[in-house]
Amino acid sequence: MMLELALRHRFRGFALDVEIATRGPVLGVFGASGSGKTTLLHAIAGLLRPDAARIAVRGREVARVPGGAWTPPERRRFALVDQDALLFPHLGVRANLAFAPGARARLASEEGLRTLDVLRIAPLLDRGVASLSGGERQRVALARALLAAPELLLLDEPTSALDAELARDVLGLLLQLKRQLGTAMVFVTHRAPELLALADDCVVLAGGRVAAHGTPVDVLRRPRALGVASLAGVDNLLRLTALRSDARAGTTLLDLGHGMALAAPLCDALPGAPVDVGFYAEDVLLCLEAPRGTSGRNALACEAETVEPLGRDVLVALRVGATRVLARVTPGAAEELGLVPGLALVAVVKTSAVHLLGEAAGRSGT
């Protein structure tokens, strides 16, 4: 195993209880504020001594309590980049970078120079910490951690204070470290695309416990819990009523109102029972008329209610029966379709894109 974690610690009003084993080098940690993400990082780093713990990296045990070894933080060869980008305020940027173990030699190496280049550190080298912006402090803290060549890199929202372009560059650098050096990381973020790009394993924390664990695609693109789906940014979270199930077709029909129904994956919900489902807006295909010869089981007559630009896309709110559904299309597609409020459309949604959530997921047998 790459990383083995078993941590239990009780605070007043909060308890951390996590057990994870990963095979890939990068563990992504996802969760709402207060779910225990930063506490988990601090426990791994050794800044918090849990009531009970076992921590091993590549089979090397660094902590086992009670009754076993406890490697102090300074001897763990772990580097923590905290959300607050903690730097020594009495030292300049150059001295902060040199403070990392072995950093003086690496600063002059090709690898070290590339790190400084990607993070755009050179213009900051002769400045004092007090003069740095939040994003600049984050970049210096990340550079210092990387220059230490750690066995395990602990990252708490490392791109949160960066603009979009620099965040992409930093993500590219972390991907390079993973691919070329196999650097092990625990990566806390609230940005699902970053986890999908970087992480091999993904864990979702809720109330100090593991709410979901698996590959990022399984956890974020195919969520099974309502809370996880919400955190992952699933656009359409619907509580519908079961109409009937068809075992041969492998579907359960859910009531959208006004005689419309959504074909979801088969579950054993009884007619009239509530069923929670979710699907992404990008999985809703819009057409001017019902397509022929499509594998999509749901071709739903609908009307555009609102059409709004959203970043590089266009977000369309649809009225499907008595239910509001969101779709996401490109500006080119919006122009080609002539999307305006009131336009009659057909929304196509593959049954496989509809995720059963909560109790329905547990009853699906998948």
C-alpha positions as CSV (number, residue, x, y, z in Angstrom):
1,M,0.0,0.0,0.0
2,M,1.2,3.5,-0.7
3,L,-0.5,5.1,2.3
4,E,-2.2,3.5,5.3
5,L,-4.1,5.7,7.7
6,A,-6.1,4.7,10.8
7,L,-6.8,7.8,13.0
8,R,-9.2,8.3,15.9
9,H,-9.3,11.5,18.0
10,R,-12.0,13.1,20.0
11,F,-12.4,16.8,20.6
12,R,-15.1,18.5,22.5
13,G,-18.1,18.4,20.1
14,F,-16.2,16.6,17.2
15,A,-14.6,13.3,16.6
16,L,-12.2,12.2,13.8
17,D,-12.5,8.5,12.9
18,V,-10.8,7.7,9.6
19,E,-9.4,4.4,8.1
20,I,-8.0,4.5,4.6
21,A,-5.6,2.4,2.5
22,T,-4.5,3.7,-0.9
23,R,-2.5,2.1,-3.7
24,G,-1.8,5.2,-5.9
25,P,0.6,8.0,-4.9
26,V,-2.1,10.8,-4.6
27,L,-5.0,10.8,-2.1
28,G,-7.5,13.5,-2.7
29,V,-9.6,14.7,0.3
30,F,-12.9,16.3,-0.3
31,G,-15.5,17.6,2.1
32,A,-17.5,20.6,3.4
33,S,-16.0,23.1,5.9
34,G,-15.7,21.6,9.3
35,S,-15.7,18.0,8.0
36,G,-12.2,17.3,9.4
37,K,-10.0,17.7,6.3
38,T,-7.4,20.0,7.9
39,T,-7.4,18.0,11.2
40,L,-6.6,14.9,9.1
41,L,-3.6,16.6,7.6
42,H,-2.3,17.9,10.9
43,A,-2.6,14.4,12.4
44,I,-0.7,12.9,9.5
45,A,2.0,15.6,9.8
46,G,2.4,14.9,13.5
47,L,1.1,18.3,14.7
48,L,-1.7,16.6,16.4
49,R,-1.2,13.4,18.4
50,P,-4.4,11.3,18.0
51,D,-5.9,9.2,20.7
52,A,-5.2,6.2,18.4
53,A,-3.3,6.1,15.2
54,R,-1.4,4.0,12.6
55,I,0.3,5.9,9.8
56,A,2.5,4.1,7.2
57,V,3.9,5.4,3.9
58,R,5.1,2.7,1.4
59,G,5.1,0.2,4.3
60,R,7.2,2.4,6.6
61,E,5.4,3.0,9.8
62,V,5.8,6.5,11.3
63,A,3.2,6.3,14.0
64,R,1.4,3.7,16.0
65,V,-0.4,4.9,19.2
66,P,-1.0,3.8,21.8
67,G,1.9,1.4,22.5
68,G,4.0,1.9,19.4
69,A,6.4,4.3,17.7
70,W,5.7,8.0,17.4
71,T,8.0,9.7,14.9
72,P,8.2,13.5,15.7
73,P,7.1,15.8,12.9
74,E,10.6,17.1,12.1
75,R,11.8,13.5,11.4
76,R,8.9,12.4,9.2
77,R,10.1,13.8,5.9
78,F,6.7,15.1,5.4
79,A,6.0,18.7,4.1
80,L,2.8,20.4,5.0
81,V,1.5,23.4,3.0
82,D,-1.2,24.8,5.2
83,Q,-4.1,26.8,4.0
84,D,-2.6,29.8,5.8
85,A,0.7,29.5,4.0
86,L,2.8,29.8,7.2
87,L,6.1,31.5,6.6
88,F,8.7,32.9,8.9
89,P,7.7,36.6,9.1
90,H,11.2,37.8,10.2
91,L,12.9,36.2,7.1
92,G,12.7,37.2,3.5
93,V,11.5,35.0,0.7
94,R,15.0,33.6,-0.2
95,A,15.7,32.7,3.5
96,N,12.3,31.1,3.9
97,L,13.0,28.9,0.9
98,A,16.5,28.0,2.1
99,F,15.1,27.0,5.5
100,A,13.8,23.7,4.0
101,P,16.1,20.7,4.6
102,G,18.5,20.4,1.6
103,A,16.9,23.4,-0.1
104,R,20.1,25.4,-0.6
105,A,21.6,22.8,-2.9
106,R,18.2,22.2,-4.7
107,L,17.7,25.9,-5.3
108,A,20.6,25.8,-7.8
109,S,19.6,22.5,-9.4
110,E,17.6,22.2,-12.7
111,E,14.7,20.7,-10.8
112,G,14.8,23.5,-8.2
113,L,15.0,26.2,-10.9
114,R,12.0,24.7,-12.7
115,T,10.0,24.7,-9.4
116,L,10.8,28.4,-9.0
117,D,9.9,29.1,-12.6
118,V,6.5,27.4,-12.6
119,L,5.6,29.1,-9.3
120,R,6.9,32.4,-10.5
121,I,9.1,32.9,-7.5
122,A,12.1,34.7,-9.0
123,P,10.5,38.2,-8.8
124,L,9.8,37.6,-5.1
125,L,13.2,36.3,-3.9
126,D,14.4,39.6,-2.5
127,R,11.1,40.7,-0.9
128,G,10.0,40.4,2.7
129,V,7.2,38.2,3.7
130,A,5.0,41.1,5.0
131,S,4.9,42.6,1.5
132,L,3.5,39.4,-0.1
133,S,-0.1,39.0,-1.2
134,G,-2.1,35.9,-0.1
135,G,-1.4,34.2,-3.5
136,E,2.3,35.1,-3.3
137,R,2.6,33.6,0.2
138,Q,0.9,30.4,-1.0
139,R,3.4,30.1,-3.9
140,V,6.4,30.6,-1.6
141,A,5.1,28.1,0.9
142,L,4.5,25.5,-1.9
143,A,8.0,26.1,-3.3
144,R,9.6,25.7,0.1
145,A,7.7,22.4,0.6
146,L,8.8,21.1,-2.9
147,L,12.4,22.1,-2.4
148,A,12.5,19.8,0.7
149,A,12.0,16.8,-1.6
150,P,9.5,15.3,0.9
151,E,8.5,11.6,1.1
152,L,4.9,12.8,1.6
153,L,3.5,16.1,0.5
154,L,0.5,17.4,2.5
155,L,-1.4,20.1,0.7
156,D,-4.3,22.0,2.2
157,E,-6.2,23.8,-0.6
158,P,-2.9,24.7,-2.4
159,T,-4.6,26.5,-5.2
160,S,-7.3,28.4,-3.3
161,A,-5.5,31.7,-3.2
162,L,-4.2,31.5,-6.8
163,D,-5.8,32.9,-10.0
164,A,-7.1,30.3,-12.6
165,E,-4.0,30.4,-14.8
166,L,-1.5,29.9,-12.0
167,A,-3.7,27.3,-10.4
168,R,-3.5,25.3,-13.7
169,D,0.3,25.7,-13.7
170,V,0.6,24.5,-10.1
171,L,-1.6,21.5,-10.9
172,G,0.6,20.7,-13.9
173,L,3.7,20.8,-11.6
174,L,2.1,18.5,-9.1
175,L,1.1,16.1,-12.0
176,Q,4.8,16.1,-13.1
177,L,6.0,15.3,-9.6
178,K,3.5,12.4,-9.5
179,R,4.4,11.0,-12.9
180,Q,8.2,11.5,-12.9
181,L,9.1,11.0,-9.2
182,G,6.1,9.2,-7.8
183,T,5.8,11.8,-5.1
184,A,3.1,10.7,-2.6
185,M,0.6,13.4,-1.7
186,V,-2.5,14.0,0.4
187,F,-4.3,16.8,-1.5
188,V,-7.2,18.7,0.2
189,T,-9.3,20.7,-2.2
190,H,-12.9,21.9,-2.8
191,R,-12.4,21.8,-6.6
192,A,-13.7,18.5,-8.1
193,P,-11.8,18.9,-11.4
194,E,-8.5,19.1,-9.5
195,L,-9.2,15.8,-7.8
196,L,-10.2,14.2,-11.1
197,A,-7.0,15.4,-12.7
198,L,-4.5,14.6,-9.9
199,A,-5.8,12.0,-7.4
200,D,-5.6,8.2,-7.7
201,D,-7.9,7.7,-4.6
202,C,-10.5,10.1,-3.3
203,V,-12.1,10.2,0.1
204,V,-15.0,12.4,1.1
205,L,-15.2,13.4,4.8
206,A,-18.4,14.3,6.6
207,G,-18.5,15.0,10.3
208,G,-15.0,13.5,10.8
209,R,-15.9,10.2,9.1
210,V,-15.4,8.7,5.6
211,A,-18.6,9.3,3.7
212,A,-17.2,7.8,0.4
213,H,-13.9,6.3,-0.8
214,G,-12.9,5.1,-4.2
215,T,-11.5,6.4,-7.4
216,P,-12.3,10.1,-8.2
217,V,-14.5,9.0,-11.1
218,D,-16.5,6.6,-8.9
219,V,-16.8,9.1,-6.0
220,L,-17.4,12.3,-7.9
221,R,-18.9,11.3,-11.2
222,R,-21.0,8.4,-9.9
223,P,-21.9,9.5,-6.3
224,R,-24.2,7.3,-4.3
225,A,-24.8,9.6,-1.3
226,L,-26.9,12.8,-1.5
227,G,-24.4,14.8,0.5
228,V,-21.5,13.7,-1.7
229,A,-23.4,14.5,-4.9
230,S,-24.1,18.0,-3.6
231,L,-20.4,18.5,-2.7
232,A,-19.3,17.2,-6.1
233,G,-21.4,19.8,-7.8
234,V,-24.1,17.6,-9.3
235,D,-26.4,20.2,-10.9
236,N,-29.7,18.3,-10.8
237,L,-30.6,16.8,-7.4
238,L,-34.2,15.7,-7.5
239,R,-36.5,13.9,-5.1
240,L,-39.1,12.2,-7.3
241,T,-41.8,9.7,-6.8
242,A,-41.5,6.1,-8.1
243,L,-44.2,5.1,-10.6
244,R,-43.2,1.5,-11.6
245,S,-40.2,-0.7,-12.3
246,D,-39.3,-2.8,-15.4
247,A,-36.8,-5.5,-14.5
248,R,-36.4,-6.5,-18.2
249,A,-35.6,-2.9,-19.2
250,G,-33.5,-2.3,-16.1
251,T,-35.3,0.9,-15.2
252,T,-37.5,2.5,-12.6
253,L,-39.9,5.2,-13.9
254,L,-40.0,8.4,-11.7
255,D,-42.7,11.0,-11.9
256,L,-41.7,14.4,-13.3
257,G,-45.3,15.7,-13.1
258,H,-47.9,16.5,-15.8
259,G,-47.6,13.0,-17.2
260,M,-43.8,13.0,-17.7
261,A,-41.5,10.3,-16.4
262,L,-37.8,9.9,-16.0
263,A,-36.3,6.4,-16.6
264,A,-33.7,5.8,-13.8
265,P,-31.6,2.7,-13.1
266,L,-33.6,-0.1,-11.6
267,C,-34.3,0.0,-7.9
268,D,-36.8,-1.7,-5.7
269,A,-38.7,1.4,-4.6
270,L,-42.4,0.8,-4.3
271,P,-44.9,2.9,-6.3
272,G,-45.4,6.2,-4.5
273,A,-42.1,6.0,-2.6
274,P,-39.7,8.9,-2.8
275,V,-36.5,8.4,-4.8
276,D,-33.5,10.7,-4.8
277,V,-31.6,11.0,-8.0
278,G,-28.9,13.2,-9.4
279,F,-27.3,14.0,-12.8
280,Y,-25.0,16.6,-14.2
281,A,-26.3,19.4,-16.4
282,E,-23.6,18.5,-19.0
283,D,-25.3,15.1,-19.4
284,V,-28.5,16.7,-20.7
285,L,-28.5,16.8,-24.5
286,L,-30.8,19.5,-26.0
287,C,-32.6,19.0,-29.4
288,L,-35.2,20.9,-31.3
289,E,-37.2,17.7,-32.0
290,A,-37.1,14.1,-30.7
291,P,-34.0,12.3,-32.1
292,R,-34.4,9.0,-33.9
293,G,-32.2,6.0,-33.2
294,T,-30.7,7.2,-30.0
295,S,-29.7,5.0,-27.0
296,G,-31.0,7.6,-24.6
297,R,-34.1,6.2,-22.8
298,N,-35.3,9.7,-21.8
299,A,-36.4,12.0,-24.6
300,L,-38.3,14.6,-22.6
301,A,-40.4,17.4,-24.1
302,C,-39.6,20.6,-22.2
303,E,-39.4,24.4,-22.4
304,A,-36.5,26.7,-21.8
305,E,-37.2,29.0,-18.8
306,T,-33.9,30.9,-18.6
307,V,-30.7,31.0,-20.7
308,E,-27.7,32.4,-18.9
309,P,-23.9,32.5,-19.8
310,L,-21.9,30.7,-17.1
311,G,-18.1,30.9,-17.7
312,R,-17.3,29.2,-21.0
313,D,-20.7,27.5,-21.1
314,V,-24.4,28.4,-21.2
315,L,-26.7,27.2,-18.4
316,V,-30.2,26.5,-19.4
317,A,-33.0,26.0,-16.9
318,L,-35.7,23.8,-18.4
319,R,-39.3,23.0,-17.3
320,V,-39.8,19.3,-17.7
321,G,-43.4,18.4,-16.6
322,A,-43.6,20.0,-13.2
323,T,-39.8,19.7,-12.6
324,R,-37.0,22.1,-13.1
325,V,-33.9,20.6,-14.8
326,L,-30.6,22.3,-15.7
327,A,-28.7,21.7,-18.9
328,R,-25.2,23.0,-19.8
329,V,-24.3,23.6,-23.5
330,T,-21.5,25.4,-25.4
331,P,-22.2,29.0,-26.7
332,G,-22.0,27.5,-30.3
333,A,-24.7,25.0,-29.5
334,A,-26.8,27.7,-27.9
335,E,-26.6,29.8,-31.0
336,E,-27.3,26.9,-33.3
337,L,-30.4,25.9,-31.4
338,G,-31.5,29.6,-31.0
339,L,-31.9,29.2,-27.3
340,V,-34.2,31.8,-25.8
341,P,-36.7,31.6,-22.9
342,G,-39.9,29.9,-24.0
343,L,-38.3,27.8,-26.7
344,A,-39.8,24.3,-27.0
345,L,-37.1,21.6,-26.8
346,V,-36.5,17.9,-26.2
347,A,-34.0,17.0,-23.4
348,V,-32.3,13.7,-23.9
349,V,-30.8,12.0,-20.7
350,K,-29.2,8.6,-20.8
351,T,-30.5,6.4,-18.0
352,S,-26.8,5.6,-17.1
353,A,-26.2,9.3,-16.4
354,V,-28.9,9.3,-13.7
355,H,-27.5,8.3,-10.3
356,L,-29.6,6.8,-7.6
357,L,-28.8,8.5,-4.3
358,G,-29.2,7.6,-0.6
359,E,-31.6,4.8,0.2
360,A,-32.4,4.2,-3.5
361,A,-28.7,3.6,-4.2
362,G,-28.6,1.0,-1.5
363,R,-31.7,-0.7,-3.0
364,S,-30.4,-0.7,-6.6
365,G,-28.0,-3.7,-6.2
366,T,-25.3,-1.9,-8.2
